Each structure stands twice: as C-alpha cells, then as structure tokens.
Amino acid sequence: MIKVLFVCHGNICRSPMAEFLFKKYVKEKKKEEYFIIDSKATSKEEIGNGVHYGTKKILNRLHIDCSLKQAEQLKKQDYDFYDYILGMDAYNLRNINKIFEGRMEKVHLLLDFTPYPRDISDPWYTGDFEQTYKDIMEGIEGFYRELSMKKLV
C-alpha cells in the first residue's frame, strides 16, 4: 500500500483538488487498491471547512464528489504514516518542516516530479483554479510515472 498525502496551507483549494484528482487518476488506471490518499493543511485557519467553491466547481465538472471533505491539519505523527507527503509550494514545505521537526525525507513538492519543478500558485489569491488544475494534473502524471519507474504500481 502506497500512502500519499497532499498538503497546502488551508486544505480547501489545492490539496483537496490534488487528493480527489489523484484518486480519480489511479482508479482510471485500475490501481486504486494500491493507494491510501488524503490531504491536509499546514495551518489551522480552515479546519472543519469544506472545499472552496472554485475547487468544487472543477471537481464537479469532472463528476467528482468532494462534499464530505473537511479541512484537517497536518500532525507530527503523519510523517510516520505516509510514504509520500507532497506540498504545493515552498511556503508549505517550510511549514511542513516545522510540524515534522526537520524530518523531510518523505516530503516533496508535487511539481518536483515534472520536467519543470516549481510551486503551484494558490488560487485563493490568484483566482485561477483552471491553472491550478493543470499544474496539479501535470504533477500527478509525473508522480505516477515516478512510482511506475520504481515499479511500485
């Protein structure tokens, strides 16, 4: 079982989008039984809140139900449970580092698995959920390719 956690600041925009898109992606590959997939936040700001309407709009368009998702905060013990902890930007990595007290071997940026590593801009500020969707899909495809090359799936 490969345990994957997507992390962003509030767990209402980018990380739940990545969580649900990756679940759909592995299901379409008929590999969902190999994975546990979730998402969390580095901050406490949105804890208990549902997915942002901009993310919901994209997921609804793809017939993905995220209505039960509520923002949850990353905890120190998550490091021991998950195999891959994938942050959305460098700011997230700094906060993840604080929470995990410097244990970062399992932590990566999602777009590190692409030919053009970079941050995924926060659509909370940019308003551009479509670009976020494209970046996340690029990262998911690269991450899955990496797992395939390692013969994990």
Buried (B, 14 or more C-beta within 10 A) or exposed (E): EBBBBBBBBBBBBBBBBBBBBBBBBBEEEEBBEEBEBBBBBBBEEBBEBBBBEBBBEBBEEEEBEBEEBEBBBBEEEBBEEBBBBBBBBEBBBEBBBEBBEEBEEBBBBBBBBBEEEBBBBBBBEEEBBEEBBEBBBBBBEBBBEBBEEEEEE
